[in-house]
Amino acid sequence: MAIAGASGDRCAGRSVVVTGATGGIGAATALRLAGVGWDVIATVRSHEKADVLLAAAAGRGLALRTVLLDVADPVSCREAMAQVEDMTTGGAWAVVNNAGVPQAGAVEDVSDEQARHLLEVNLLGAMRICRLALPWMRRRGGGRIVNVSSGLGRVPWPLGGWYSASKHALSAITHCLRVETAHAGVRVSLVEPGAFATAMLDRAVADLSSVDSVGGAGYERSRTLFTAVNERVPGPEPVAKVIAAALSARRPKARYSVGLDARFLIPLHTMTPLWLSDRVKHAVTGLPRTAPTAPTAPVEVAA
Ligand SMILES: NC(=O)c1ccc[n+]([C@@H]2O[C@H](COP(=O)([O-])OP(=O)(O)OC[C@H]3O[C@@H](n4cnc5c(N)ncnc54)[C@H](OP(=O)(O)O)[C@@H]3O)[C@@H](O)[C@H]2O)c1
């Protein structure tokens, strides 16, 4: 069992809500925080997945608690956060908005319904949780919020336009939230991971198996690229480590880019002229840059 205060983490014993903790970055974060003595309340969408997480924690000699939460559902958000308030003294000290979904596909192939769901989870859901947690933090005179964005929020990637847009929006709103809540002692950070092996990339590959309006090599090349990336990149632990550091730092940074790809590509993209970055994206994705030459009709030669 993790013993509060015995880990050397200066925040040991404090309560933190980690959303989307059933796998990938969320599970790694919940387990890491529990391991250094935080009182972790991990959110899950089913009892079955809660049992898997609790078993993983127990297997490491750790304790954490779970709450059912669907961030896309306002009622579920209110009920879950009310439950967290009952489980803690005056609500959690910190929140990690990690729950997220991918949405791969050309902009014109993503339906309103798919786009709405993506924005509900990746943007509105995170902000709903912030809105529900901020009164606890104000009453206490401080708290921490860590929002998990993506390197793709600052490096828009073709066939991932809607996902990039959702994370770009999360980045912008996190910036404003940080400024608006500083006076209340709330410190807000954005974590921008590059690619890490989780179920997310598999889901993105599955998205690319549906409609393909753009044609050409684009979808096929992106499926191969995502699959190859997922096989080669590390697991989610480095992201969990950075989230834990952001939560316990005396002066957390506004932004943390995690992974060589994110740390290299974000500044590079900012400095690169658009025409050049467009060329690179065409070359990497295989999306054609010019229209195919129209077949010319045979010229009739008069005898
Ligand atoms: N992996 C990467 O390379 C990468 C890179 C950059 C950013 N990120 C970001 O990192 C975060 C975690 O992603 P991951 O890679 O760890 O993916 P993951 O393994 O697929 O985990 C996503 C988590 O979000 C949960 N979730 C999905 N929809 C939800 C909803 N409506 N309400 C509550 N929870 C919901 C999932 O729960 P279920 O198990 O119930 O579906 C799961 O626990 C996301 O915000 C993602 O955008 C990931």
The ligand as a Gaussian input file, in Angstrom:
#p B3LYP/6-31G(d) Opt

LIG

0 1
 N       -0.795000       8.240000     -27.418000
 C       -0.331000       9.298000     -28.042000
 O        0.559000       9.190000     -28.903000
 C       -0.837000      10.672000     -27.681000
 C       -0.159000      11.758000     -28.226000
 C       -0.589000      13.035000     -27.927000
 C       -1.663000      13.219000     -27.076000
 N       -2.328000      12.153000     -26.553000
 C       -3.452000      12.437000     -25.662000
 O       -3.283000      11.713000     -24.472000
 C       -4.556000      11.452000     -23.866000
 C       -4.627000       9.976000     -23.511000
 O       -4.580000       9.214000     -24.694000
 P       -3.921000       7.765000     -24.797000
 O       -2.940000       7.819000     -25.873000
 O       -3.544000       7.293000     -23.463000
 O       -5.171000       6.976000     -25.397000
 P       -6.018000       5.740000     -24.842000
 O       -5.135000       4.660000     -24.370000
 O       -7.000000       5.466000     -25.925000
 O       -6.780000       6.355000     -23.565000
 C       -7.827000       7.262000     -23.705000
 C       -8.585000       7.300000     -22.389000
 O       -9.650000       8.245000     -22.508000
 C      -10.852000       7.602000     -22.099000
 N      -12.024000       8.181000     -22.723000
 C      -12.362000       8.190000     -24.041000
 N      -13.556000       8.793000     -24.198000
 C      -13.977000       9.167000     -22.955000
 C      -15.136000       9.805000     -22.468000
 N      -16.133000      10.191000     -23.273000
 N      -15.225000      10.019000     -21.125000
 C      -14.243000       9.628000     -20.298000
 N      -13.136000       8.982000     -20.679000
 C      -13.018000       8.768000     -22.014000
 C      -10.664000       6.149000     -22.486000
 O      -11.610000       5.353000     -21.783000
 P      -12.183000       3.971000     -22.387000
 O      -11.133000       2.940000     -22.065000
 O      -13.447000       3.760000     -21.663000
 O      -12.365000       4.178000     -23.859000
 C       -9.223000       5.937000     -22.054000
 O       -9.159000       5.721000     -20.671000
 C       -5.590000      11.905000     -24.898000
 O       -6.099000      13.157000     -24.541000
 C       -4.802000      11.972000     -26.186000
 O       -5.367000      12.888000     -27.101000
 C       -1.930000      10.871000     -26.848000

